[in-house]
Amino acid sequence: MTTTLRPEGDEHPWPGGGRSRRWQIRVNGRPVGGLRTTALPRGDQWWGEISELEVVEGRRRGRATIGALAAEEVLRGWGCSRVDVAVPAEARAALGLARALGYTERMRNMAKRLTAPPELPPGLTVHRIGPSEYEEWLAEARAGYLADLTASGLTPAQARAKSDADHLQVLPRREATEGVALRQLRDAGGSTVGSLWVALRQGTGPDGGPLAWVMVVQVDEAHRRRGHGRALMLVAERECLAAGVHHLGLNVFSSNESAAALYTSLGYRVTLRVLGKPLY
């Protein structure tokens, strides 16, 4: 039997200059499943994604494996230097397939439904990040993001390209960008101990309402291991509820085990795993 990919329709442009195409997985010319390949520009790099992979006939015969490998060849032909796959937390078979094909987990999405605003620890106050604080805050946020991206398996060039693209996309008007909360946390003496960036409407929650997203939680090195990371996450929840948002999500890089443990202790649960590998 011969398993191949066949285009299911025309190629479509993707926001930001990318490209995407839906494919059928065929065995001896008969469709048995499908998938989608997407290529996205990241600076001078191209990143690939494989999504919507499903085999509807003849499972456990290696058809998903062959389809995924064929999709990787498509993405190589599109000039992609790496490929990512997103696997829902409950899709254990898909997670096993990705690992068998050499993908390693880079990060997890976690989420929580918010109810009542939590109280902050005594002595801590919250302040907006204004024009005078923005440049210093951004430099620190970018440095931390670059370190996390590199630790997750990206090359320095790939990490810089993704960081530049992400910050330009989500903060087009700097501290005046609508729909974001940029906050500093200060102690009783007035010293800044950390900062927070929350996008208040980043997507759609499971009930159809808005989903907010924690973009950055940063605790200054001199003030770590004092519970300030937990306090910043409580600030994030308060900001969301004040904006009428009841679902909050975040990314945590798989190498950051302490952060993952903190989010779990606060009631966040894994919803998605992102795995990737280089294509050449």
C-alpha positions in Angstrom: 0.0 0.0 0.0 1.2 3.5 -0.8 0.4 6.4 1.5 0.7 9.9 0.1 -0.4 13.5 0.7 -2.7 15.2 -1.9 -3.8 18.9 -1.8 -7.4 19.2 -0.6 -7.7 22.7 -1.9 -5.8 25.8 -2.9 -3.0 27.3 -0.8 -4.2 30.2 1.3 -2.2 33.2 2.5 -1.9 33.6 6.3 -1.8 36.8 8.4 1.6 38.3 8.5 2.8 36.9 5.2 2.6 33.2 5.9 1.1 30.4 3.9 -1.2 27.4 4.7 -2.6 24.4 2.9 -4.9 21.6 3.8 -3.9 18.1 2.6 -5.6 14.7 2.3 -3.8 11.6 3.6 -4.4 8.9 0.9 -3.8 5.2 0.7 -3.7 3.8 -2.8 -5.5 7.0 -3.9 -8.3 6.6 -1.3 -8.6 9.4 1.4 -8.1 8.1 4.9 -7.4 11.4 6.8 -6.0 14.8 6.5 -3.8 17.5 8.0 -2.7 21.1 7.5 0.7 22.6 7.0 1.4 26.3 7.8 4.5 28.4 7.4 5.0 31.6 9.3 7.7 34.2 9.0 9.8 35.0 12.1 12.2 37.7 11.1 14.4 36.2 8.5 13.3 32.7 9.6 10.3 30.6 8.6 8.6 28.3 11.1 6.4 25.5 10.2 3.3 24.1 11.9 1.5 20.8 11.5 -2.2 20.9 12.6 -5.6 19.2 12.1 -3.9 15.8 11.8 -6.5 13.1 11.8 -6.8 9.6 10.5 -10.4 8.5 10.1 -9.9 5.0 8.5 -7.4 2.3 9.4 -5.8 3.7 12.5 -2.8 2.2 14.1 -1.3 1.3 10.7 1.3 4.0 10.6 -0.8 6.4 8.4 -0.5 9.3 10.8 3.3 8.8 11.0 3.7 8.8 7.2 1.4 11.8 6.9 3.4 13.8 9.5 6.7 12.9 7.9 5.3 13.9 4.5 4.1 17.2 6.0 7.6 17.9 7.3 8.9 17.5 3.7 6.4 20.0 2.5 7.5 22.5 5.2 11.2 21.9 4.3 10.2 22.8 0.7 8.6 26.0 2.0 11.9 27.0 3.6 11.0 26.3 7.2 13.9 25.8 9.6 11.8 24.1 12.3 8.3 22.7 12.9 6.0 22.8 15.9 2.9 20.7 16.7 0.3 21.6 19.3 -1.2 18.6 21.2 -4.3 19.0 23.5 -3.7 17.7 27.0 -6.2 14.8 26.6 -4.7 13.6 23.2 -2.3 10.9 24.6 -2.0 9.1 21.3 -1.0 12.2 19.5 1.6 13.1 22.2 3.1 9.6 21.9 3.3 10.0 18.1 5.0 13.3 18.3 7.6 12.0 20.8 8.3 9.0 18.6 9.0 11.3 15.6 11.6 13.2 17.6 9.6 16.2 18.8 10.4 17.5 22.3 8.1 19.5 24.5 8.9 23.3 24.4 6.1 24.7 26.4 2.6 24.1 27.9 -0.5 26.1 27.9 -2.3 26.3 31.3 -5.6 27.9 32.2 -7.9 28.6 35.1 -11.5 29.9 35.5 -11.6 32.9 37.8 -14.3 33.5 40.3 -13.6 36.1 43.1 -10.8 38.6 43.2 -8.0 37.3 45.5 -6.5 39.4 48.3 -2.9 40.6 47.9 -0.4 40.0 50.6 -0.1 43.0 53.0 2.4 45.7 52.2 2.3 45.2 48.4 0.9 47.8 46.0 0.2 47.7 42.3 1.2 50.6 39.9 0.7 51.1 36.2 3.8 51.0 33.9 3.8 54.4 32.2 6.0 56.0 29.5 8.9 56.7 32.0 9.1 53.0 33.1 8.3 51.4 29.8 11.7 51.2 28.1 13.5 49.7 31.1 10.6 47.2 31.6 10.6 46.2 27.9 14.4 45.5 27.9 14.0 43.3 31.0 11.0 41.5 29.5 12.7 40.9 26.2 15.8 39.5 27.9 13.8 37.1 30.0 11.8 36.0 26.9 14.9 35.4 24.9 16.4 33.2 27.7 13.2 31.2 27.9 13.0 30.7 24.1 16.6 29.6 23.9 16.2 27.2 26.8 13.1 25.7 25.0 15.3 24.5 22.1 15.4 27.5 19.7 18.7 28.8 18.3 19.7 32.3 19.3 18.7 33.6 15.8 15.3 31.9 16.0 14.7 33.2 19.5 15.5 36.8 18.5 13.3 36.6 15.4 10.3 35.3 17.4 10.8 37.8 20.2 11.0 40.7 17.8 7.9 39.6 15.9 5.9 38.8 19.1 6.5 42.1 20.8 5.8 44.1 17.7 2.5 42.3 17.2 1.1 42.5 20.7 2.4 45.9 21.9 2.1 48.1 18.8 1.4 51.3 20.9 3.8 50.5 23.7 2.3 51.2 27.1 -0.7 52.8 25.5 -1.7 49.6 23.6 -5.4 48.9 24.3 -6.5 45.7 26.0 -3.3 45.1 28.0 -2.5 45.5 31.7 1.2 46.5 32.3 1.8 46.6 36.1 4.6 46.9 38.6 4.5 45.4 42.1 6.1 47.4 44.9 6.9 46.5 48.5 6.1 48.5 51.6 9.3 50.6 51.1 8.3 51.6 47.6 10.9 49.4 45.8 9.7 47.7 42.6 9.9 43.9 43.2 8.5 42.7 39.9 6.2 43.4 36.9 3.3 41.9 35.0 2.0 42.0 31.5 -1.5 40.6 30.8 -3.4 40.7 27.4 -7.0 41.0 28.6 -8.6 39.6 25.4 -6.3 37.2 23.7 -8.8 34.6 22.7 -12.0 32.8 23.5 -12.6 30.9 26.7 -14.4 27.5 26.9 -17.7 29.3 27.7 -17.4 31.6 24.7 -16.4 34.5 26.7 -13.0 36.3 26.5 -9.8 34.6 27.4 -7.0 36.7 28.9 -3.3 35.7 28.7 -0.4 36.2 31.0 2.4 37.4 28.7 5.2 38.1 31.2 5.6 37.7 35.0 9.0 39.0 36.1 10.4 39.1 39.6 13.6 41.1 40.2 16.5 38.8 41.1 17.1 40.5 44.5 13.5 39.9 45.5 13.0 36.3 44.4 11.8 33.4 46.7 9.7 35.8 48.7 6.3 34.9 47.2 6.2 37.8 44.8 5.7 35.6 41.7 2.5 34.3 43.4 1.5 37.8 44.3 1.9 38.9 40.7 -0.3 36.1 39.5 -3.0 37.2 42.0 -2.7 40.7 40.5 -3.3 39.2 37.1 -6.5 37.6 38.3 -7.7 40.8 39.8 -7.0 42.7 36.6 -9.0 40.2 34.6 -12.0 40.2 36.9 -12.0 44.0 36.9 -12.2 43.9 33.1 -15.0 41.3 33.2 -12.8 38.4 32.1 -13.3 35.1 33.8 -10.8 32.8 32.0 -7.0 33.3 32.3 -4.3 31.3 30.4 -0.6 31.3 30.1 2.4 29.7 28.5 5.1 28.1 30.6 8.3 26.8 29.1 8.9 23.2 29.9 12.4 24.0 31.3 10.9 26.3 33.9 9.8 23.7 36.4 9.4 26.1 39.4 7.0 28.3 37.5 5.0 25.3 36.3 4.7 24.1 40.0 3.6 27.6 41.1 0.8 27.7 38.4 -0.3 24.3 39.4 -0.5 25.2 43.0 -2.7 28.2 42.1 -5.2 26.0 40.3 -4.0 26.2 36.7 -4.3 23.0 34.6 -2.5 22.0 31.4 -4.7 22.5 28.3 -2.1 22.1 25.5 1.4 21.0 24.9 3.7 22.5 22.2 6.4 20.2 20.8 8.9 21.0 18.1 12.1 20.0 16.3 14.5 21.4 13.8 14.0 20.5 10.1 17.6 20.9 9.1 
